[in-house]
């Protein structure tokens, strides 16, 4: 089983990361992708990568962590800095990047830095890890406008099956996490079931997005089997089959393109 999205670089994992990874391994989680959020965390990601060979990393500017006073004139220097990291420490993807209409940052600023990161991903032939919140329309429009064709994952997908298929048509997989373990996540679950497991990857978004029954607790990769269990019951399909397919989807998205490039 692969946790395709977990923020193990955050401070809440500093004191017991080894134990967190060990417990996840014991529950069958064998690989972890840590997406980037901002430059000070990229270094921490490298440190984790050098300690734990089962970890993969991506670098990017997460919309939540953009500087509060960010203006368009700041963006070229930020993109130059990201390009430097992509050159020196090649990751598996560019991300976590995206658009979020619930934030105070103007959408125009978010779109500007999103587009520049998409262009970098095209330059380096890297997939994307995409964050969305009330923004599918603009994300899909910008990805089409810039003819992005290296795929990636739409993290914590929620939406109807038409939106899901629109991302799939652009080469993206859909991240499935704790949302589907709640009754309120049934619509999203049904959308995912309609498109099929060949387009899904599993994730926890640790330490956020806790599973149903674990509200208020730190989310951890060891809880990923909760997501697998819900999918298995909904599909009436063996967990082993789902695990094998979602692991293969992860490999096709992130690992095989890198091997081809090498």
C-alpha positions in Angstrom: 0.0 0.0 0.0 1.3 3.5 -0.9 0.3 6.7 0.9 0.5 9.1 -2.0 0.1 12.2 0.1 1.3 12.7 3.6 3.0 15.7 5.2 5.6 13.9 7.3 7.8 17.0 7.2 5.5 18.9 9.6 6.6 19.6 13.1 4.1 17.3 14.7 6.1 14.3 13.3 9.6 15.5 14.3 9.9 13.6 17.6 8.5 10.2 16.5 8.8 10.0 12.7 10.7 6.7 12.9 7.9 5.1 15.0 5.2 6.6 12.7 6.8 5.0 9.6 7.5 1.7 11.4 3.8 1.4 12.5 2.7 2.2 8.9 5.0 -0.5 7.6 3.5 -3.0 10.0 0.0 -2.2 8.6 1.2 -2.7 5.1 2.0 0.9 4.0 5.3 0.6 2.3 5.9 3.9 0.5 5.1 7.5 1.2 5.0 10.7 -0.9 5.7 13.9 0.9 4.5 16.9 -1.1 6.3 20.3 -0.7 4.6 23.3 0.8 7.3 26.0 0.9 11.1 26.4 0.8 11.9 25.9 4.5 10.2 22.5 4.3 12.0 21.4 1.2 15.2 20.9 3.2 13.4 18.9 5.8 12.0 16.7 3.0 15.5 16.0 1.8 16.6 15.1 5.3 13.7 12.6 5.5 14.4 11.2 2.1 18.1 10.6 3.0 17.0 8.7 6.2 14.0 6.7 4.8 14.5 5.1 1.4 10.8 4.3 1.1 10.0 8.1 1.0 9.4 10.1 -2.2 9.2 13.9 -2.4 7.8 16.7 -4.4 8.6 20.4 -4.3 6.2 23.2 -4.7 4.5 26.3 -3.3 1.2 25.3 -1.5 -1.4 28.1 -1.7 -1.9 27.9 2.1 1.7 28.8 2.8 2.2 31.7 0.3 3.6 34.9 1.9 0.8 37.1 3.2 2.0 40.1 1.3 2.7 38.3 -1.9 2.4 40.3 -5.1 3.1 39.3 -8.8 6.5 41.0 -8.8 7.7 38.5 -6.2 6.8 35.4 -8.2 9.6 35.3 -10.7 12.2 35.1 -7.9 10.2 32.4 -6.2 9.9 30.4 -9.4 13.7 30.8 -10.0 14.3 29.4 -6.5 12.0 26.4 -7.2 13.7 25.7 -10.5 17.1 25.7 -8.7 15.7 23.0 -6.3 14.3 20.9 -9.2 17.7 21.0 -10.9 19.8 20.2 -7.8 17.5 17.7 -6.1 15.2 16.2 -8.7 11.9 15.2 -7.1 9.1 13.0 -8.4 6.7 15.8 -9.0 6.0 19.5 -8.7 3.5 20.1 -5.8 1.6 20.6 -3.7 0.3 23.5 -5.9 -3.2 24.6 -6.6 -6.0 27.1 -6.1 -8.2 27.7 -3.1 -11.1 30.1 -3.0 -11.4 29.9 0.8 -8.1 31.7 1.3 -7.4 35.4 1.7 -4.9 35.5 -1.2 -6.5 37.0 -4.3 -7.3 34.3 -6.8 -5.4 36.2 -9.5 -2.2 35.9 -7.4 -2.8 32.2 -6.8 -3.4 31.6 -10.5 -0.2 33.4 -11.4 2.1 31.3 -9.2 0.1 28.1 -10.1 0.6 28.7 -13.8 4.3 29.4 -13.4 4.7 26.1 -11.5 2.8 24.3 -14.2 5.2 25.7 -16.7 8.2 24.5 -14.6 6.6 21.0 -14.5 6.4 21.0 -18.3 10.0 22.1 -18.6 11.2 19.3 -16.3 8.7 16.8 -17.6 7.3 16.2 -14.1 3.8 15.4 -12.9 1.8 17.6 -10.6 0.3 17.2 -7.1 -2.8 19.5 -7.2 -4.7 21.1 -4.4 -8.2 22.3 -5.0 -11.0 23.9 -3.0 -13.9 25.4 -4.8 -11.6 25.8 -7.8 -12.1 22.9 -10.3 -13.3 25.3 -13.0 -10.2 27.4 -13.0 -7.8 24.5 -12.5 -9.2 22.6 -15.4 -9.2 25.7 -17.5 -5.6 26.6 -16.8 -4.3 23.0 -17.3 -6.0 22.9 -20.7 -4.9 26.4 -21.6 -1.3 25.5 -20.9 -1.6 22.1 -22.5 -0.2 20.3 -19.5 0.3 16.6 -20.4 2.5 15.1 -17.7 -0.4 14.1 -15.5 -0.2 13.8 -11.7 -2.7 13.5 -8.9 -5.6 15.7 -7.9 -5.2 15.5 -4.1 -8.2 14.8 -1.9 -10.5 14.7 -4.9 -14.1 15.7 -4.3 -16.6 16.4 -7.0 -19.0 14.7 -9.4 -18.1 12.1 -11.9 -18.0 14.6 -14.8 -15.3 16.6 -13.0 -13.4 13.4 -12.2 -13.5 12.4 -15.9 -12.3 15.8 -16.9 -9.1 15.4 -14.8 -8.7 11.8 -16.0 -8.9 13.0 -19.6 -5.9 15.3 -18.8 -3.9 12.3 -17.5 -4.5 12.8 -13.8 -5.2 10.2 -11.1 -7.6 11.1 -8.2 -6.4 11.0 -4.6 -8.7 9.1 -2.2 -8.5 9.7 1.5 -10.4 10.1 4.8 -13.3 12.0 3.2 -14.9 8.7 2.0 -14.9 7.2 5.5 -17.6 9.7 6.5 -21.3 9.5 5.6 -21.0 13.0 4.1 -18.4 11.7 1.7 -20.8 9.3 0.0 -21.3 11.5 -3.1 -17.6 11.7 -3.7 -17.3 8.0 -3.1 -19.9 7.3 -5.7 -18.2 9.5 -8.2 -14.9 7.6 -7.7 -16.7 4.3 -8.0 -18.1 5.5 -11.4 -14.7 6.2 -12.9 -13.1 3.0 -11.5 -10.0 2.1 -9.4 -7.7 2.3 -12.4 -7.8 6.1 -11.9 -7.3 6.2 -8.1 -4.5 6.5 -5.6 -4.7 6.2 -1.8 -3.7 9.0 0.6 -4.1 10.2 4.2 -3.0 13.8 4.0 -1.4 13.2 7.4 -1.6 14.9 9.9 -4.8 16.4 8.5 -8.1 14.9 7.2 -8.6 12.4 10.0 -10.5 9.2 9.3 -14.1 8.8 10.7 -13.9 7.8 14.3 -10.5 9.5 14.7 -11.6 13.1 14.8 -9.4 15.4 16.8 -6.5 13.0 16.5 -3.3 13.3 14.5 -3.9 11.5 11.2 -1.1 9.1 10.3 -0.2 6.8 7.4 -0.9 3.7 9.5 -4.6 4.6 9.1 -4.5 4.2 5.3 -6.1 0.8 5.5 -9.3 2.6 6.7 -9.6 4.1 3.2 -8.9 0.8 1.6 -11.6 -0.9 3.7 -14.3 1.6 2.6 -13.4 1.1 -1.1 -13.3 -2.7 -0.7 -16.8 -2.7 0.9 -18.3 -0.2 -1.7 -16.8 -2.1 -4.7 -17.4 -5.6 -3.2 -13.8 -6.2 -4.3 -10.8 -7.8 -2.5 -8.6 -5.3 -0.7 -5.6 -7.0 -2.2 -6.9 -6.2 -5.7 -7.5 -2.6 -4.9 -4.2 -2.2 -3.2 -2.4 -3.7 -6.2 -4.2 -1.5 -8.7 -3.7 1.8 -6.7 0.0 1.0 -6.2 0.3 0.4 -9.9 -1.4 3.7 -10.6 1.1 5.5 -8.3 4.0 3.8 -10.1 2.6 4.8 -13.5 2.2 8.4 -12.4 5.4 9.0 -10.5 7.9 6.2 -10.7 7.8 5.0 -14.3 8.2 8.5 -15.9 11.3 9.0 -13.8 12.8 5.7 -14.8 12.1 6.5 -18.5 13.8 9.9 -18.1 16.9 8.3 -16.6 
